Amino acid sequence: MRKLTLALAILFVAATGVSAQILEPVKWQFGAKKISSDEAVVFMKATIDKGWHIYSQNIEEGGPIKTSFTFSPSNEYALIGKPAEPKPKSKHEEVFGMDVSYFDKEVVFQQKIKLKKGSTTVKGAVEFMACDANQCLPPDEIAFTVAVK
C-alpha cells in the first residue's frame, strides 16, 4: 500500500510540475550604438515565439496593454523624442471591440539619446503583454541596463 501511495504521489507531482510550466513567449535583448560624438541609439529587440504577438506603443484606451518603455532619469544623457517602432500589423480583435496594432516574430524599438558625457549607462524597463489566438498573458515588465561607449 505504501508503494502505491508513493507512486501516486510521485505521479501527481510530476504531472502538476509539467502543467505549471511558465510561458515566456517573448525574449528581449538590449544594446546601444553611438551615431555621433554626442548622440546614440538604444535598441530594444523583442523576439516573439511563433503564434504569439505583442502590441504597439500606440494603442487606444480600452484596448490591450500597449508596449511601453520607461527610462531612469540621468544627468549623463537626455532622451530625444519617444521610442521609434517599425510599422506594425493591424487587425480587429473582437475581445477588445477595436482594431489593434501588433508585432509578431521580431520587432526592434529604438530610442535616440543625447549624450552629456562620452559614455554612459542607460537603465529602464519595458512593459508589454503577449497574446496568442487563445489567451493573453498578464502584463510583464523587464528591466534593462545598456552601456553606451
N, C-alpha and C positions, 0 to 999 in steps of 0.2 A: 504494500500500500504506500509506503514511504517513497519507493522508487517511482511509482506512478504519479504521486503528488509532486515530487521533484521534477519529473519530466514535463508535467503540465505547467509548472511554474516557469521552467526554462523556455518552453514553447511560447508562453504568454509574453514573457519579457522580450524574447526575440521578435515576436510578431508586432508588439507595440513599438519596439525600437525602430523597426522599418517604417511603420506608418507615421512616426513622429519626425520624419526627415524634414529638415528646414529647407525651404525653397529659396534659392538665391539666383534668379534668372538674369540678373544684371550685375556685371563686373565693371568696376571703374578703374581707370588709370589717369594719372595726372602728370603734367610736365610743363616746361616753360622754355621759351626761346627769346633771346634778345633780338629785336629787329632794328635797333639803333643804340647809340650810347646811353640814351635816356628813356627808351621805351622797350617793352617786352610784351609777349602774349603768353597767357596761361591757358593751357589746353586741358580740357576735362572730357575724357573719352569714355563713353558707355558702350560696352559690348553686351548685346542682348541675345539671350537664348532663342532658338527657333520657336516661333509661335507666340512669343511674348512681345510686349511693346511698353514704352514709357511715353509720357505726354510732353508736349511742347511747353515752353515757358509762357506761352500766350494762350491761355485757356480762360474762357469767360466764367464768371461766378455761377455756381450751381453745377459745374462740371466736375470732372475728376481732379485729383490733386496734381497741379502742374509741377513740372520740374523747376526748382528754384535754387539759386546759389546765394550764400552769404559769405562775406569776406571779413576777416578780423581787421579792425582799424589798425593802421600803422603810420608812423611818421616817415617810413622809408619808401613808400610808394603811394600813388593815388590811382583809383580806378578811372579809366577813360570810358565813359558810357556804360552800357549794360552788356552782359554776356551775349555774344552773337551765336546764332544757331543756323544750320542749313535749312532749306525749305522742307517743312515736314509733310508727311502724307496727311490726308484728311478723310474722315468717314463719319457717318451718322451712327451714334450709339443710342439705342432705344433706352437703355437703363438711365442715361442722363437726359434723354429727350433733346439732344443737340448734336451738331457737328463738332467733332473734336480733332485736334491736330496731334499727331503722334510720330514716333520713330520706332522702327524695328531694326533688327540686325546690329546696327552700329551707328553712333552719332558722336560728333565732336563739337563741343561748345568751346568758344574762345572769348577770353576776357583780356582786353588790352589794359596795360598799366603804364603809368608814368613813373619812372624811377627817380628818386631823390638822392640815391646813393648808387654806386656802381653795381652792387649786388644786394639781394635781399631774400627774405623768405616770406612767401605768401601762404597764409593759413586761411582756411574757410571750411565750408560744408556744403553738400548738395542734398536736397530733399527731393524725393521722387516717389512715384507709385508705379508699380509694374502690374500689368494685366495680361491675361491671355483670353481665349474665346470663352472660357468657363468661369473665370474668377479674377478678382483683383486682390493683390496682397496689401496689407496695411502699409501706409507710407513709411519709407525708410530714410534715414539720414546717415550720410557717410562723411566723416571729417577728412580733410586732406591738408598736407603741408608740401609746398613746392619750393625748391631752391631756384633762385634766378641768379645766374652768374654771368 
